[in-house]
Amino acid sequence: MSSLLPAIAAELALFAAVGFLLFALDDLLVDLLYFTRRLWRHLTVYRRYPRAFASRLDAPATPGWMAVFIPAWDEGAVIGDMLRTTLERYGTSADYLLFVGHYPNDPKTTAAITALRDSRIVPVLLPHAGPTTKADCLNHLHAALLDEEAARGRLAKAIILHDAEDVVHPLELPLFDALVLRGGAVQLPVVPLIDAASRWIGGHYCDEFAEAHGKELVVREAVGAAVPLAGVGCALNREALGRIAAYQDGRPFDADSQTEDYELGLKLGQMGLRTLFVRIPATAGSPAMVASRGHFPGSFSAAVRQKARWIGGIAFSGWDRLGWRGGLGERWMRLRDRRGPLAALLLLTGYAAFFLFAQLWIAARLGAPVTWPHEPLLETLLVINAVLLTWRVAMRALFTGMTYGLAEGLRAVPRLVVGNTIAIFAAWRALKLHLTPGPKAWDKTDHVFPREYRA
């Protein structure tokens, strides 16, 4: 037994180390492409053209009205504040309507919506009880849009997607108006709000989105891969959405999907339409970007449920539904998207190996006869991985710090462990749900609308 446990620990560590090395090299390539692109743009583009700001964009040559889709199930606590704040921030000068989907068996949400008597709000009561899927709700909003377009005698220019807890930016509407006809869709960064009551669970979303929407989507666009939509803070070209609807019996959102937003962005790419990922400061002299903000789950169970839906929809169902189409850049990014379950397995294996080695070290310190295995390959891999891990932690802290400041950048370092733990449990839940037969309902989490943003 004294030699068996060290051997098991060494094999687990070797498996994890090889996997971590491959993932780390994959991430390092993304980092190198990002910084190379940033340097190139600094030396070329920004020397020839002035930097753009959302407040200074030219008026669009083609005017039009905007439709905002807001699906809601069990959102009675937040939907009223969200709608009031959105109306106040969008203002009265723009031409838009808020289409808000709700269910007949959700009286609190219905009451909160109908209490706001504003002609810019279009409540859409679904014909069946909820919850179904978010995509199903969006399809009914699309049907209501068709009725509105018929009544107006003209199509909308764009469809904007938001969730019931989102804090919209006052400049996002003119920004979408100016850019949406340049491609199939426009995606703004998503910036989770800091929750003082959940610095570690809720805070890990801040770290992940700071890096994903500060770096990874930029690289994704640069290598020619389709940019997935986040489901919030994005505007869809009306013509492009109509083309997708025509391919899917009039339903642009796949009601069987748990990640309809992610899939929609990839479908636009397959049609040869670009999704513009736009990181643009609101005003000159301010680093703050035009972005969609909101609180993310603050409890461990809620975070696991949400992450499980993402992993299930992207890694498991996405493999079957979307396949491996596209060029080299597209296939590389799809591989990165779908590595979540394997990453969780590697993390679990790595933590298990660490735990076993810790137990063996304690036993040896207490005088137990422990035979330590001598594995030159494992020792070399551990050294290399330690260097790459240091770089990875530095990148996470850097991007979080650039978005939220030094204090949150430092907190991002220990929050990596929190995120890893959530990922392990989420991958297991996603696998169980994926193997469970039958349609998947809207597995949403409770939301909170921030007091400081209420209208």
Helices and strands as residue ranges (DSSP letters): H 4-43, H 45-48, G 54-56, E 66-71, H 79-90, E 96-102, H 107-114, E 121-125, H 134-152, E 158-161, H 172-179, G 180-182, E 185-187, E 190-192, H 201-211, I 212-216, H 217-222, E 234-237, H 238-247, H 260-270, E 275-277, E 292-294, H 300-311, I 312-317, H 318-322, H 328-337, H 340-365, H 376-404, H 406-435, G 451-453
